[in-house]
Amino acid sequence: MPPRTPASPPSVLLETDGDGLIVRLPDPPAAGREIAFYLLRDGERVATRWYAGDPVARFAGPLPRGRYEAQAFVRGGAHGGVERLRSAALTHPLTVAPPGVSLADAPPVVLHIGLPKTGTTYLQRTFHRALAGLPDAPLEYPEAGFYNHQVALYEPLGAHLPWKPRAGAPALWDGLSRRLATPGTRRLLLSAEALAGLDPAGIAIFRALLGGRPVERIVITTRALAKLLPSHWQQNMKQGGRGTLEAYADRILGAIAAGRSPAQMFCVAQTVRLWRAEFPQAPVAVLVMDGGQEQNLLAFADLCGLGAAHDAALLRSVPTASEQNLSFSVDECRQLIEINEAIARGQLDVAARKQAIDGFFQAREGAGDYRKPELDAARAQAAQAVDRESRAALAALPGCQWLHGRDGRQPAGGASS
């Protein structure tokens, strides 16, 4: 899913500390101030750190599983009184596996990291639907209340993304974590775009969430950056973006050149570098989604170890046109920017954007002059240089493949759509 709003630091940070929790203020308080902390589980106060000058409090574990949040009380300011601050809530412990239990001998995970706008939704909807009806297939797509695993993963990983995601879904993560903690008999396919955006600390947490379960392969889907950037800019506009494509591309290309977030979401070499640091033994396959949709799908299935025997079930399960993400024409992009500007000024309700996208834009898709936004020549050349450098860097990395969907199998009975 796309970024929604830039991440902003919470007023109180609540984080795991082994089997306990640690609470701290992001910035040291002014001299002379004292802080007290409450720790709450499922809405009830369960521990207290009384007033002291230390802006950090540790609550030793093991702690019962529940939904925790923290409150801080700061006193001693120039105006007197007490300032009350709150943290975001988190589930702790994140996993349901008993302490000390290893899943090292459990069937492994195939990990799919979809860079944004690389056909990830198409793959996820297909595998979610197809594998639900194939209990004897060698691969399982764990149920997480949604066609992808992203919403469930926001709960343990949302603080480690370069955007502020929607609120975590504790119940969805609870269900997925229980499946991860159960050995089972089949390999598991986990898939989420958000994995491409994780910082190193988030990737380390993800590894811990697996409980020692091995990773058989990391599959990263990508596209030519010159095509990816206009698509992601459009997705950003669906969430209220108002900037030009040129400004958006410059921001992302600048982040890639500087090696700063969110470069890892757009430069596959940086994505691989971050994940290989935490999973050094896992083979990596980079799949460029440059074939037809069905051809890309079958190439992805091969990398997941599903094989041709299940092609028919996959092809019966592909998303309908209404389930796929809508792209905009140049003219529609201009109109959407105008709508977003009017929403920002308070002249239109947010519902106006959805009405335009789902109604007028949907009906016009592909009709008349339907030119898609493209990068200008200079920015396209810069994006192509990033792709070339990525491929050269990965060619020197042992255990890393660079593959093209266009080189994969054609669906039986004819050319790919």
Beta strands, then each sheet from edge to edge (+ up, - down):
strand 1: 5-6
strand 2: 13-17
strand 3: 20-24
strand 4: 34-41
strand 5: 44-52
strand 6: 56-59
strand 7: 66-75
strand 8: 82-86
strand 9: 90-92
strand 10: 109-114
strand 11: 139-140
strand 12: 163-164
strand 13: 187-192
strand 14: 215-222
strand 15: 284-288
strand 16: 400-404
sheet 1: 1+ 12-
sheet 2: 2+ 3- 6+
sheet 3: 5+ 4- 7+ 8-
sheet 4: 5+ 4- 7+ 9-
sheet 5: 11+ 13+ 10+ 14+ 15+ 16+
end
